[in-house]
């Protein structure tokens, strides 16, 4: 089994991404094949991981996919590698709200039987770092904290004080990193700016992270710690073999709720890697759905405006019999030749609204494909692109809705049920997903909603119209492989 390390921290903002990406880059440069992983649903950090390793960044989300899939998904992504580096999410013990350790870095570390390296922001402390590390190391005896990397160290004297304090804790210091502006990555309203939007600068930043980690960390001790992880004893997940498992309910339905009835503001009782990694394709679109005897072609939106995708989605579509090709809505004026289905994932269309609107030929091609009844799956950014307008700029006009930026962050896990049969799921299918946006769309749901949200609140959301399924909800199809199969089969008709 591949050697592995989990890079965690006491809290967000401690430097996990810098350290994890730097380790990936440093070990890759040393000649190791490094498999990059990220705990949780985040799409942006895996882009930097991919840049550091040359491999798709992969997510490990125990809420969306279930704890039982963490080890198989990890083994699938890490197959053939020498080392896996897994970046945590938030603080080590932070998980899905109100659900204990579920989806926390601590839980994933235990499921993977992986040692944890704790990254501590030491910028405003000295001896107190020992108490902090001791608390984290003793909180859960099943979590093995095998070392600490001290980040944002101010001086040699400061480092000496920190190391002296750590001597009695029993957790070795495996690195000390100074403040380094050259490794900083710009942020905006939803976190770091994605790699696809700043490719040259991102390459330089990742190289600087790797050099900083190489100079400040004991790489020999870190790889020895990674190799101390015991055998995992799990079968790797396979996109062509995955069998669906019903997602368990997080809580019982509210008493007195009518079953089978849907209305705005209510929901029913629950019923029993990356686009830019593919070649962009242009060319005249021929939507005709005559695919008899041929694999259907699924076009996936990519480029700077649509950077959010889980690597397993394209793998599942390919295993279900589809050919997958990407296109860039900022650049390509037509859909790929022979497109019979369309996937438009998340991203930042709000940053490119004028450019997306200016590409009128593609907007018309997307609308024509949707009107033909072809399957179209749109999540978050894709939902906005299919709307009538975004911040006053004309979009594809597939949906009778208008979107705009908002000052309010919508963030969190959701449990949802399909309201009616659609291109992704049959009515009653339960899925877990997450929302992450600072936009609103009005109305928030169509006459035929995409989902009934049953946790944490009860409401309907999104749009189903002919073959179109559009929603704010991000989902991970590895949890429900039949979603990809159903979509691909619809494209083949």
C-alpha positions, 0 to 999 in steps of 0.5 A: 500500500502507498505511503501516506501523510495527512496534513492537518492544522488546528484551524483554517488559515494555519498554512495547510495548503502551502505546506501540503502543496509544497510537500507534493512539489518537493517530493515530486521533484525528488523523483517520487510519484505523488498522489494528491488528495483533499479532505472535503468538497473544495475544488480549488486546492486540488488545482494547486495539488495537480500543478505540483504533482502532475496528477489529478487532485482528488477529494475525499468527502465522507459526507457526500460519499460516505465513510465506507468509500474513503479508503476505496476512493483513496486507493483508486487515486493513489494506485501506482504512486510512491506517496500520497499527501492528503490535505485536510479541511478546516481544523483537524477535528472540524466536520459536518455541522452537528454530526460529530466527526463526520467528514472531518480530517480526523475521521478520514485519517482514521479511515485511511490509517494515516499518520497526521502532520499538524501545521501550527501557525506559530506567529503569535506564540512560543511556549503555548505551542506545546500546550496546543499540540498536546491537546490535539494529540491527546484529544482522540487516541485513534488519531496518530499525530506523528509530527508538527510543522511550525509555520510563520516562524519569525526568527531563529530565536523564535524557532529555538523557543518553539522547539524547546517548548515542544521537547516535552510533548512527545511529538517531533518537530518535522519542520519550521517555515519562515514567513514567505510572501512569494508563496502567498496565493491571491484570494477573493470571495470564495477562497483562492483564485483557481490555477486556471485563472493565473497559470503562470503565477500559480506555477511560480507560487507552487515552485516557491512552496516546494522550495520553502518546504524542501529548505525548512522541513526534514523530508527524510523524516516525513517520508519515513513517517508516511511509510510507517502507515500500516496496510489499508487492506481495501479494494480500490474503487472502480468506476466501471464496477461501483455499485450504488449504496442508498445514502442513510438519512441524517435525521427522520422526516419532520412529523406531519409532513405530507408525502408526495406533495411538493410546493415552493418552500416545502420538501417531501419526506425522504424516499426509501478531475478536472475539466481543464485537464482535458483538451479543449475542443472546438468545431461546429456542433452537430446536435442530432442525437443519432448515436446508434452504434457509437459512443455518445459524446459528452461535452464538459465546460472548462476553461477559467470560468468553469474550473470545478469538477471531480475527476471521478465524474469523467471517469464514471461517464467514460465507464458508462460508455460516453466519450468526454471532451472539454470546451471553453465557453470563453473561447469556443464559439461552438460545442464540440462536434457531435455533442449529445450531452452537456455537463457544466460544473461550478466555477466563477462565471460571475467574474467573466459575465461580460466575456461569456455574454459576448460569446453569443454563438456558443450561448445560442448553441447551448440553448439549441442543444437544451431545446432539443431535449438532450441531457444537460447537467448544470451545477452552480456556475452552470446554473447561472450560465443557463439563466436568462441573465447574470448581473444584467448580462445576457446568458443562455436563456435556457431557464426563466430566471435571472442571477446576480452577485450577492453579499451573502455567502451560502455555504454548507452540506445538504441532503436532497431528494430528486423531486421527479424523474430527470436526466440524472436521477429517478424521483426519490433518489437521495443524494448528499451535496454542498452549496458554496456561492455568493450569488442568488437566482430568482426564482430559486426553483422552477415549476419542476424543481431539481431537488427537495432539500431535506437537511438542514432545512426543507425547501425545493431548489433548482430546475428540471426542464426537458433534459436539463437539470440545473441546481446550486447543489454540487454532488459527487457521483461516486456516491451514486454511480447510477447518476452517470449511467443514467446521464450517459444512457440519455445521451445515447438515445 
